């Protein structure tokens, strides 16, 4: 423990406690009086550091690095009396080198599964070409199973859902407006280099395939076949896509969103 902490941290006589400091965006989960400060965590029986962190309010998937008494530890580390623990979120610009990771790295780009409150965000992620599972009737246990079983990042507005033990990769979406949520996801997971526009079905997430105009001509609105040449079919739900006026509106939205994500 750093000398300055030894001077000012005191455990009450007869008590058992450790000291935790949360950094960066992990403070979003803490009460105002604990943000940016050392939190004294009292306990009777030595808990795992994972249980201690979550009892304070921080879901474990949000944590990228834990350092106890200057040594990196994993989630199973048993918290001891007098421990000083630093808890860090994901790093976006710092190379941790050989520092042990708490979980395996995700592929780039990651695949996602979203809770029932994030339907618009799901559509936006699919628009950008990202593999995004979403149903408006998915229960929490199913979402956790899918996230763990398919190595998908669980995006949610429900902090309790992220605390489920089987969830490995997850993130609590801070924003409430869908386009701002998309900007947040692009920044958090460095998605901009992997954007692949209009390659997935917005409704069912299946990859689109090119299809000859004459094959779907009888399904098109009047004059569409006359004005457009390129068509795609969703093999999953049989929807037909083409670059109509909606395409230009979507391009404008995507361009604006990517510019804001870089700011």
HUWOVEN-V352878 format. One record per residue. N is the residue number from 0. RES is the residue in one small letter. SS is DSSP state (helix for helix, strand for strand, loop for the rest). PHI is phi in degrees with one decimal (* if undefined). NEAR is the number of other ideal C-beta (glycine too) atoms within 12 Angstrom. Layout:
n:N res:RES ss:SS phi:PHI near:NEAR
n:N res:RES ss:SS phi:PHI near:NEAR
This chain:
n:0 res:x ss:loop phi:* near:23
n:1 res:x ss:loop phi:-57.1 near:16
n:2 res:x ss:helix phi:-58.8 near:9
n:3 res:x ss:helix phi:-64.0 near:10
n:4 res:x ss:helix phi:-73.5 near:22
n:5 res:x ss:helix phi:-60.8 near:14
n:6 res:x ss:helix phi:-72.0 near:9
n:7 res:x ss:helix phi:-112.4 near:14
n:8 res:x ss:loop phi:-97.0 near:26
n:9 res:x ss:loop phi:-133.3 near:14
n:10 res:x ss:loop phi:-90.3 near:20
n:11 res:x ss:loop phi:-55.3 near:11
n:12 res:x ss:loop phi:-57.3 near:7
n:13 res:x ss:loop phi:83.5 near:9
n:14 res:x ss:loop phi:-94.8 near:15
n:15 res:x ss:loop phi:-128.4 near:21
n:16 res:x ss:strand phi:-155.9 near:28
n:17 res:x ss:strand phi:-128.6 near:39
n:18 res:x ss:strand phi:-120.1 near:33
n:19 res:x ss:strand phi:-122.9 near:40
n:20 res:x ss:strand phi:-126.1 near:33
n:21 res:x ss:strand phi:-105.4 near:35
n:22 res:x ss:loop phi:-116.6 near:28
n:23 res:x ss:helix phi:58.2 near:26
n:24 res:x ss:helix phi:-69.7 near:28
n:25 res:x ss:helix phi:-64.1 near:35
n:26 res:x ss:helix phi:-66.0 near:26
n:27 res:x ss:helix phi:-58.9 near:25
n:28 res:x ss:helix phi:-92.7 near:31
n:29 res:x ss:loop phi:-99.0 near:26
n:30 res:x ss:loop phi:-59.3 near:15
n:31 res:x ss:helix phi:-53.8 near:11
n:32 res:x ss:helix phi:-72.1 near:10
n:33 res:x ss:helix phi:-105.1 near:22
n:34 res:x ss:loop phi:-69.2 near:21
n:35 res:x ss:loop phi:71.7 near:17
n:36 res:x ss:loop phi:-127.1 near:19
n:37 res:x ss:strand phi:-77.6 near:29
n:38 res:x ss:strand phi:-106.8 near:31
n:39 res:x ss:strand phi:-87.0 near:28
n:40 res:x ss:strand phi:-111.0 near:36
n:41 res:x ss:strand phi:-90.4 near:23
n:42 res:x ss:loop phi:-156.4 near:25
n:43 res:x ss:loop phi:-94.9 near:12
n:44 res:x ss:loop phi:-110.1 near:13
n:45 res:x ss:loop phi:-56.3 near:21
n:46 res:x ss:loop phi:-89.3 near:28
n:47 res:x ss:strand phi:-68.9 near:25
n:48 res:x ss:helix phi:-63.6 near:38
n:49 res:x ss:helix phi:-60.5 near:30
n:50 res:x ss:helix phi:-64.3 near:23
n:51 res:x ss:helix phi:-66.0 near:38
n:52 res:x ss:helix phi:-61.0 near:41
n:53 res:x ss:helix phi:-74.3 near:29
n:54 res:x ss:helix phi:-67.5 near:22
n:55 res:x ss:helix phi:-78.8 near:38
n:56 res:x ss:loop phi:127.3 near:29
n:57 res:x ss:loop phi:-97.9 near:42
n:58 res:x ss:loop phi:-66.9 near:35
n:59 res:x ss:helix phi:-61.6 near:40
n:60 res:x ss:helix phi:-64.6 near:39
n:61 res:x ss:helix phi:-79.8 near:43
n:62 res:x ss:loop phi:-94.7 near:44
n:63 res:x ss:loop phi:-107.6 near:34
n:64 res:x ss:strand phi:-151.9 near:32
n:65 res:x ss:strand phi:-125.6 near:41
n:66 res:x ss:strand phi:-122.1 near:29
n:67 res:x ss:strand phi:-110.2 near:30
n:68 res:x ss:loop phi:53.2 near:24
n:69 res:x ss:loop phi:75.1 near:14
n:70 res:x ss:strand phi:-120.9 near:18
n:71 res:x ss:strand phi:-62.4 near:25
n:72 res:x ss:strand phi:-134.2 near:30
n:73 res:x ss:loop phi:-101.1 near:22
n:74 res:x ss:loop phi:-65.0 near:32
n:75 res:x ss:loop phi:-85.2 near:18
n:76 res:x ss:loop phi:-56.4 near:27
n:77 res:x ss:strand phi:-80.4 near:21
n:78 res:x ss:loop phi:-66.7 near:36
n:79 res:x ss:loop phi:-117.9 near:25
n:80 res:x ss:loop phi:-57.8 near:24
n:81 res:x ss:loop phi:85.3 near:24
n:82 res:x ss:loop phi:-60.2 near:35
n:83 res:x ss:strand phi:-113.9 near:34
n:84 res:x ss:strand phi:-121.3 near:43
n:85 res:x ss:strand phi:-106.3 near:32
n:86 res:x ss:strand phi:-121.6 near:44
n:87 res:x ss:strand phi:-118.8 near:29
n:88 res:x ss:loop phi:-83.1 near:30
n:89 res:x ss:loop phi:-62.2 near:30
n:90 res:x ss:loop phi:-97.3 near:19
n:91 res:x ss:loop phi:-102.9 near:16
n:92 res:x ss:loop phi:-136.7 near:9
n:93 res:x ss:loop phi:-116.5 near:14
n:94 res:x ss:loop phi:-87.2 near:8
n:95 res:x ss:loop phi:-82.3 near:18
n:96 res:x ss:loop phi:58.2 near:10
n:97 res:x ss:loop phi:-89.7 near:7
n:98 res:x ss:loop phi:-59.4 near:18
n:99 res:x ss:loop phi:-57.7 near:18
n:100 res:x ss:loop phi:-92.0 near:23
n:101 res:x ss:loop phi:-79.6 near:30
n:102 res:x ss:loop phi:-156.9 near:24
n:103 res:x ss:loop phi:-67.8 near:12
n:104 res:x ss:loop phi:-70.1 near:16
n:105 res:x ss:loop phi:-82.2 near:29
n:106 res:x ss:loop phi:-68.2 near:17
n:107 res:x ss:loop phi:-115.5 near:14
n:108 res:x ss:loop phi:-81.8 near:25
n:109 res:x ss:loop phi:-77.6 near:32
n:110 res:x ss:loop phi:-99.1 near:31
n:111 res:x ss:strand phi:-128.0 near:43
n:112 res:x ss:strand phi:-135.0 near:40
n:113 res:x ss:strand phi:-117.8 near:42
n:114 res:x ss:loop phi:-77.5 near:40
n:115 res:x ss:loop phi:-67.5 near:24
n:116 res:x ss:loop phi:-88.7 near:24
n:117 res:x ss:loop phi:-121.0 near:39
n:118 res:x ss:helix phi:-62.4 near:25
n:119 res:x ss:helix phi:-64.8 near:26
n:120 res:x ss:helix phi:-61.9 near:37
n:121 res:x ss:helix phi:-58.0 near:37
n:122 res:x ss:helix phi:-62.2 near:27
n:123 res:x ss:helix phi:-64.9 near:39
n:124 res:x ss:helix phi:-64.2 near:46
n:125 res:x ss:helix phi:-65.0 near:38
n:126 res:x ss:helix phi:-56.0 near:36
n:127 res:x ss:loop phi:-82.3 near:38
n:128 res:x ss:loop phi:97.2 near:27
n:129 res:x ss:loop phi:-94.5 near:39
n:130 res:x ss:loop phi:-65.7 near:31
n:131 res:x ss:strand phi:-133.6 near:42
n:132 res:x ss:strand phi:-86.7 near:34
n:133 res:x ss:loop phi:-158.0 near:37
n:134 res:x ss:loop phi:-140.3 near:20
n:135 res:x ss:loop phi:-81.5 near:16
n:136 res:x ss:loop phi:-126.3 near:11
n:137 res:x ss:loop phi:-71.3 near:26
n:138 res:x ss:loop phi:-85.5 near:16
n:139 res:x ss:helix phi:-55.7 near:26
n:140 res:x ss:helix phi:-60.0 near:16
n:141 res:x ss:helix phi:-67.2 near:23
n:142 res:x ss:helix phi:-60.2 near:36
n:143 res:x ss:helix phi:-64.3 near:31
n:144 res:x ss:helix phi:-64.0 near:22
n:145 res:x ss:helix phi:-64.2 near:32
n:146 res:x ss:helix phi:-58.7 near:36
n:147 res:x ss:helix phi:-71.7 near:24
n:148 res:x ss:helix phi:-70.4 near:19
n:149 res:x ss:loop phi:-112.0 near:24
n:150 res:x ss:loop phi:52.1 near:23
n:151 res:x ss:loop phi:-101.1 near:35
n:152 res:x ss:strand phi:-74.9 near:43
n:153 res:x ss:strand phi:-87.3 near:46
n:154 res:x ss:strand phi:-99.5 near:45
n:155 res:x ss:strand phi:-154.9 near:39
n:156 res:x ss:loop phi:-101.4 near:25
n:157 res:x ss:loop phi:-108.5 near:26
n:158 res:x ss:helix phi:-62.4 near:28
n:159 res:x ss:helix phi:-62.1 near:19
n:160 res:x ss:helix phi:-61.7 near:36
n:161 res:x ss:helix phi:-66.9 near:35
n:162 res:x ss:loop phi:-81.9 near:29
n:163 res:x ss:loop phi:-60.6 near:28
n:164 res:x ss:loop phi:-62.4 near:22
n:165 res:x ss:loop phi:-76.7 near:23
n:166 res:x ss:loop phi:-71.9 near:38
n:167 res:x ss:loop phi:-102.9 near:32
n:168 res:x ss:loop phi:-113.3 near:38
n:169 res:x ss:strand phi:-161.3 near:44
n:170 res:x ss:strand phi:-154.1 near:44
n:171 res:x ss:strand phi:-88.6 near:36
n:172 res:x ss:loop phi:-74.7 near:39
n:173 res:x ss:loop phi:-77.9 near:24
n:174 res:x ss:loop phi:-73.2 near:25
n:175 res:x ss:loop phi:-111.6 near:14
n:176 res:x ss:loop phi:-90.0 near:16
n:177 res:x ss:helix phi:-55.4 near:26
n:178 res:x ss:helix phi:-68.7 near:26
n:179 res:x ss:helix phi:-67.7 near:21
n:180 res:x ss:helix phi:-62.5 near:34
n:181 res:x ss:helix phi:-64.0 near:39
n:182 res:x ss:helix phi:-58.6 near:31
n:183 res:x ss:helix phi:-61.0 near:30
n:184 res:x ss:helix phi:-66.0 near:38
n:185 res:x ss:helix phi:-60.4 near:33
n:186 res:x ss:helix phi:-68.2 near:26
n:187 res:x ss:helix phi:-64.8 near:34
n:188 res:x ss:loop phi:-112.0 near:35
n:189 res:x ss:loop phi:49.4 near:20
n:190 res:x ss:loop phi:-85.0 near:34
n:191 res:x ss:helix phi:-53.6 near:27
n:192 res:x ss:helix phi:-68.5 near:15
n:193 res:x ss:helix phi:-110.5 near:23
n:194 res:x ss:loop phi:-62.4 near:28
n:195 res:x ss:loop phi:-137.3 near:20
n:196 res:x ss:loop phi:-60.2 near:26
n:197 res:x ss:loop phi:56.4 near:28
n:198 res:x ss:loop phi:-111.9 near:24
n:199 res:x ss:strand phi:-126.3 near:36
n:200 res:x ss:loop phi:-68.5 near:29
n:201 res:x ss:loop phi:-70.0 near:32
n:202 res:x ss:loop phi:-93.7 near:23
n:203 res:x ss:loop phi:-125.9 near:22
n:204 res:x ss:loop phi:82.3 near:31
n:205 res:x ss:loop phi:-70.6 near:23
n:206 res:x ss:strand phi:-67.5 near:22
n:207 res:x ss:strand phi:-80.7 near:31
n:208 res:x ss:strand phi:-126.0 near:21
n:209 res:x ss:strand phi:-63.0 near:20
n:210 res:x ss:strand phi:-143.7 near:23
n:211 res:x ss:loop phi:-65.7 near:15
n:212 res:x ss:helix phi:-59.0 near:22
n:213 res:x ss:helix phi:-64.5 near:12
n:214 res:x ss:helix phi:-70.3 near:17
n:215 res:x ss:helix phi:-116.5 near:25
n:216 res:x ss:helix phi:-56.2 near:20
n:217 res:x ss:helix phi:-74.8 near:12
n:218 res:x ss:helix phi:-106.4 near:19
n:219 res:x ss:loop phi:-92.7 near:23
n:220 res:x ss:loop phi:-61.0 near:16
n:221 res:x ss:loop phi:-52.8 near:10
n:222 res:x ss:loop phi:72.4 near:11
n:223 res:x ss:helix phi:-63.9 near:22
n:224 res:x ss:helix phi:-62.4 near:22
n:225 res:x ss:helix phi:-72.3 near:12
n:226 res:x ss:helix phi:-97.7 near:16
n:227 res:x ss:loop phi:-127.2 near:22
n:228 res:x ss:loop phi:-113.7 near:17
n:229 res:x ss:loop phi:-101.8 near:21
n:230 res:x ss:strand phi:-132.9 near:28
n:231 res:x ss:strand phi:-130.5 near:30
n:232 res:x ss:strand phi:-118.8 near:25
n:233 res:x ss:strand phi:-90.1 near:26
n:234 res:x ss:loop phi:-66.5 near:18
n:235 res:x ss:loop phi:-81.1 near:17
n:236 res:x ss:loop phi:-120.7 near:16
n:237 res:x ss:loop phi:69.7 near:19
n:238 res:x ss:loop phi:-79.4 near:23
n:239 res:x ss:strand phi:-107.1 near:31
n:240 res:x ss:strand phi:-121.1 near:35
n:241 res:x ss:strand phi:-150.1 near:29
n:242 res:x ss:loop phi:-90.3 near:20
n:243 res:x ss:loop phi:-86.7 near:21
n:244 res:x ss:helix phi:-62.3 near:14
n:245 res:x ss:helix phi:-62.8 near:16
n:246 res:x ss:helix phi:-62.5 near:20
n:247 res:x ss:helix phi:-65.9 near:13
n:248 res:x ss:helix phi:-64.0 near:14
n:249 res:x ss:helix phi:-66.6 near:23
n:250 res:x ss:helix phi:-61.0 near:20
n:251 res:x ss:helix phi:-62.5 near:15
n:252 res:x ss:helix phi:-62.2 near:24
n:253 res:x ss:helix phi:-64.8 near:29
n:254 res:x ss:helix phi:-60.0 near:18
n:255 res:x ss:helix phi:-64.0 near:18
n:256 res:x ss:helix phi:-65.5 near:33
n:257 res:x ss:helix phi:-66.2 near:26
n:258 res:x ss:helix phi:-63.7 near:14
n:259 res:x ss:helix phi:-67.1 near:19
n:260 res:x ss:helix phi:-65.7 near:27
n:261 res:x ss:helix phi:-82.4 near:15
n:262 res:x ss:loop phi:-72.3 near:11
